[in-house]
Amino acid sequence: MLKRYPADATEKENLHPRNLHRGRYDFELLLKTAPKLSNFLKINKFGYETIDFSNRQAVLALNKAVIQHYYGIKEWDFPSGFLCPPIPGRADYIHYAADLLDSTNGGMPTDGNKIRVLDIGMGANCVYPLLGSRIYDWNFIGTDIDPVSIESAQRIISYNGLDQKIQCRQQIETTHIFEGIFDKKEKFDLTVCNPPFHVSAEKAQAGSILKWKNLGITKHKFEVLNFGGKNAELWCPGGEAAFISRMIIESKAFSTNCCWFSSLVSRKKNLPELYNALERVGAQTVKTIEMTQGQKVSRILAWSFLTKPMFDSWKVACW
């Protein structure tokens, strides 16, 4: 017999308090917005509705339903093989980033329409700009090195009528992050980034295989990446530690152009190296914000070069 979890049943209570996805997925509600999701529903061993999370198409259908129902993104299509991000976890970053900005504003909510955010490596899915603009009315510049990703993101932005809130810029020089993107006269309140995690394509593949093995699932090679992901989205030489270290070094040149720089850090063991890098470039304030989604533990590393008087001046000038 088909059963649905009670509306108050929680499995993700460790998400941010403002996150709309702290409860289990409400499939009855999602189906009203996205009927095609029904093609992927199955009944688990306890008799409840779920999807096969090892099936990329099922994962894509679920996240499409979520972003459409909760955030009004009516069209969210991107080329096959590109990363399909889990919406609850991406929304968590946005909420904690909002807390970071509010803490700079004496705990008072900032005026969303005045906030400018730079998303490094927005991807073909454009998820952070979409969520940030819908949840907090922030304005975004999204960057990527892949012209296909830029084209895909721009198509999603335009279809959803967000051209006035989100703009795209392609990073031509693949060894740079901020250089060539930042105009020296521009001000950003925040940068966000979900950096490539792995050091190589082989490591990315091996990591996915291990994940399925831990879950007791045997998959064929071509199916292991259930969330998808192209090379630049999944790996780079040196992995996330090298990428974020490069970001930290480059951020120094734009120290007065941005209130807060930030990035996700998946591996806790990378933090000491990154803290050392931040000390070398003279960051004035460093914060580590812990996040947990299910069994996955991650964190946001945020840093600023602004002193207390400079923070106060920033608030007056920009907010």
C-alpha positions in Angstrom: 0.0 0.0 0.0 1.3 3.4 -1.0 2.1 5.7 2.0 3.3 9.2 2.3 5.5 10.5 5.2 3.6 12.8 7.6 4.0 16.5 6.8 6.0 17.1 10.0 8.3 14.1 9.5 11.9 15.4 9.4 15.1 13.9 8.0 17.1 17.0 7.4 16.5 19.0 10.6 20.2 20.0 10.5 19.6 22.3 7.6 19.5 26.0 8.1 16.4 27.1 10.1 15.0 29.1 7.1 15.6 26.3 4.6 12.3 25.2 3.2 13.5 21.6 2.8 14.1 20.5 6.4 11.3 18.0 6.1 11.1 15.0 3.8 10.2 15.6 0.2 6.5 16.2 -0.1 5.8 14.2 -3.3 2.1 14.9 -3.2 2.8 18.6 -3.3 5.6 18.4 -5.9 3.5 16.3 -8.2 0.9 19.1 -8.4 3.6 21.3 -9.9 5.6 18.7 -11.8 3.4 15.7 -12.7 6.2 14.1 -14.7 7.9 13.3 -11.4 5.5 10.5 -11.0 7.4 8.5 -13.7 10.3 8.1 -11.2 8.4 7.5 -7.9 8.9 4.1 -6.2 8.0 2.6 -2.9 10.8 1.9 -0.4 10.9 -1.1 1.9 8.9 0.8 4.5 6.1 1.4 2.1 6.8 5.1 1.5 7.2 7.0 -1.7 10.7 7.9 -2.8 12.9 7.9 -5.9 15.9 5.9 -7.0 18.7 8.3 -6.0 21.2 6.3 -8.1 19.2 7.2 -11.2 20.4 10.5 -12.7 17.1 11.1 -14.5 15.1 10.6 -11.3 17.4 13.0 -9.4 17.1 15.6 -12.2 13.3 15.3 -12.2 13.1 15.7 -8.4 15.3 18.7 -8.3 13.5 20.3 -11.2 10.2 19.8 -9.3 11.7 21.4 -6.2 13.2 24.5 -7.8 10.0 24.9 -9.8 7.6 24.5 -6.9 9.4 26.4 -4.1 11.3 29.0 -6.1 9.1 29.6 -9.2 11.8 28.6 -11.7 9.6 27.5 -14.5 12.3 26.4 -16.9 15.5 24.7 -15.6 16.9 22.7 -18.5 20.6 22.4 -19.2 22.7 20.1 -21.5 22.9 16.5 -20.6 25.9 15.5 -18.6 26.2 18.8 -16.7 25.9 18.9 -12.9 22.4 18.7 -11.4 22.8 20.2 -7.9 20.7 19.1 -4.9 18.6 22.1 -4.3 18.3 21.8 -0.4 22.0 21.9 0.0 22.5 24.8 -2.4 19.8 26.8 -0.6 21.6 26.2 2.7 24.7 28.1 1.4 22.5 31.0 0.4 20.8 31.2 3.8 24.1 31.0 5.7 25.6 33.7 3.4 22.6 35.9 4.2 23.4 35.4 7.9 27.0 36.5 7.2 25.9 39.7 5.5 23.4 40.4 8.3 26.1 39.9 10.9 28.0 42.6 9.2 24.9 44.8 9.4 24.7 44.6 13.1 22.3 41.6 12.9 19.8 43.5 10.9 18.6 42.1 7.5 20.3 43.7 4.6 18.2 45.2 1.8 18.3 42.4 -0.8 17.9 44.5 -3.8 21.1 46.4 -2.9 23.2 43.3 -2.6 25.6 42.3 -5.4 27.0 38.7 -5.4 29.7 37.2 -7.6 29.3 33.5 -8.3 32.5 31.8 -9.3 31.8 28.8 -11.6 28.0 29.1 -11.7 27.8 26.1 -14.1 25.2 25.4 -16.7 22.5 25.1 -14.0 23.0 28.7 -12.6 21.7 27.5 -9.3 23.1 30.0 -6.8 22.0 33.1 -8.8 18.6 31.6 -9.2 18.1 30.8 -5.6 19.7 34.0 -4.3 17.7 36.2 -6.5 14.4 34.4 -5.6 15.0 34.0 -1.9 16.7 37.3 -1.0 16.3 39.5 -4.1 20.1 39.6 -4.6 21.7 40.7 -7.8 24.3 38.3 -9.3 27.2 38.2 -11.7 27.8 34.5 -12.6 31.1 33.4 -14.1 32.3 30.3 -15.8 35.1 29.2 -18.1 32.9 27.0 -20.3 31.0 28.8 -23.0 28.4 26.1 -23.1 27.7 26.7 -19.4 27.4 30.4 -20.0 25.0 29.9 -22.9 22.9 27.4 -20.9 22.7 29.7 -17.8 21.8 32.7 -20.0 19.0 30.8 -21.5 17.6 29.8 -18.1 17.9 33.4 -16.8 16.1 34.9 -19.8 13.3 32.3 -19.8 12.6 33.0 -16.2 12.6 36.8 -16.7 15.7 37.4 -14.5 17.9 39.3 -16.9 17.7 42.4 -14.7 18.9 40.3 -11.6 21.5 38.0 -13.1 24.3 38.6 -15.6 26.8 36.2 -17.0 30.5 36.7 -17.7 32.9 34.2 -19.2 36.3 33.8 -17.7 38.6 33.6 -20.7 41.8 32.9 -18.8 41.4 29.4 -17.2 44.3 30.1 -14.7 42.5 33.1 -13.3 39.5 33.4 -11.0 38.9 37.1 -10.3 41.3 38.6 -12.7 39.5 39.5 -15.9 36.1 39.4 -14.2 36.4 42.1 -11.5 36.3 45.7 -12.7 38.5 47.6 -10.3 35.6 50.1 -9.9 33.1 47.4 -9.1 31.9 46.6 -5.6 30.5 43.2 -4.6 29.1 42.4 -1.2 29.8 38.7 -1.4 31.4 36.0 -3.6 30.2 32.4 -3.6 31.8 29.3 -5.0 31.4 25.6 -5.2 34.9 24.7 -6.3 35.9 21.5 -8.2 36.5 18.9 -5.5 38.7 16.2 -7.1 42.3 16.4 -8.4 41.5 14.4 -11.6 38.8 12.7 -13.6 39.9 9.3 -12.4 39.6 10.5 -8.7 36.1 11.8 -9.5 35.1 8.5 -10.9 36.6 6.5 -8.0 34.9 8.7 -5.5 31.5 8.1 -7.0 32.1 4.3 -7.2 33.1 4.3 -3.5 29.9 6.3 -2.6 27.7 3.6 -4.3 29.7 0.8 -2.7 29.1 2.3 0.7 25.4 2.5 -0.1 25.4 -1.2 -1.2 24.7 -0.2 -4.8 26.6 -1.6 -7.8 26.5 0.6 -10.8 27.9 0.4 -14.3 30.8 2.9 -15.0 28.8 5.1 -17.3 26.1 5.5 -14.6 28.1 6.3 -11.5 27.7 10.1 -11.5 24.0 10.3 -10.6 24.3 14.1 -10.2 26.3 14.4 -13.4 29.1 16.9 -13.9 31.6 17.9 -16.6 35.3 18.0 -16.0 35.6 21.6 -14.9 32.7 21.1 -12.5 34.2 18.1 -10.8 38.0 18.4 -10.8 41.0 20.6 -11.4 44.8 20.1 -10.8 45.3 20.0 -7.0 41.5 19.7 -6.3 39.6 22.1 -4.1 42.6 23.0 -1.9 44.6 24.3 -4.9 41.5 26.1 -6.4 40.6 27.9 -3.1 44.2 28.7 -2.4 44.4 30.4 -5.8 41.2 32.2 -5.1 42.6 33.5 -1.8 45.8 34.8 -3.4 43.8 36.6 -6.2 41.3 38.0 -3.7 44.1 40.2 -2.2 44.2 42.3 -5.3 40.5 43.1 -4.9 40.6 43.5 -1.1 38.6 46.7 -1.1 36.2 45.7 -3.9 34.4 43.0 -1.9 32.9 42.8 1.6 33.1 39.0 2.0 34.8 36.4 -0.1 33.6 32.8 0.4 33.8 29.2 -0.8 32.5 25.8 0.1 35.2 23.5 1.6 34.2 19.9 1.5 37.3 18.4 3.1 38.0 19.6 6.6 41.6 18.5 6.4 42.1 21.3 3.8 41.3 24.0 6.3 44.8 24.4 7.9 46.4 25.0 4.5 43.7 27.5 3.6 44.0 29.3 7.0 47.7 29.7 6.4 47.0 31.1 2.9 44.6 33.7 4.4 47.1 34.7 7.0 49.8 35.2 4.4 47.6 37.5 2.3 46.5 39.5 5.4 42.8 38.7 5.7 41.4 40.7 8.6 38.5 38.4 9.4 38.1 34.7 8.7 34.9 32.7 9.5 34.2 29.0 9.1 30.5 28.1 8.9 29.6 24.5 9.4 26.8 22.9 7.4 25.4 19.4 7.5 23.0 17.8 4.9 22.1 14.3 5.9 25.4 12.4 6.3 27.4 15.0 4.4 29.3 17.5 6.4 30.6 20.6 4.6 31.5 24.2 5.5 31.7 27.7 4.1 35.0 29.5 4.5 34.5 33.2 4.4 37.1 36.0 4.6 37.3 39.7 4.4 40.1 42.3 4.2 38.0 45.1 5.7 38.7 46.5 9.1 35.8 47.5 11.5 35.8 51.2 10.3 35.9 49.9 6.7 32.9 47.6 7.4 31.0 50.6 8.8 31.8 52.7 5.7 30.7 49.8 3.5 27.3 49.7 5.2 26.8 53.4 4.7 27.9 53.4 1.1 26.4 50.2 -0.2 23.4 49.2 2.1 
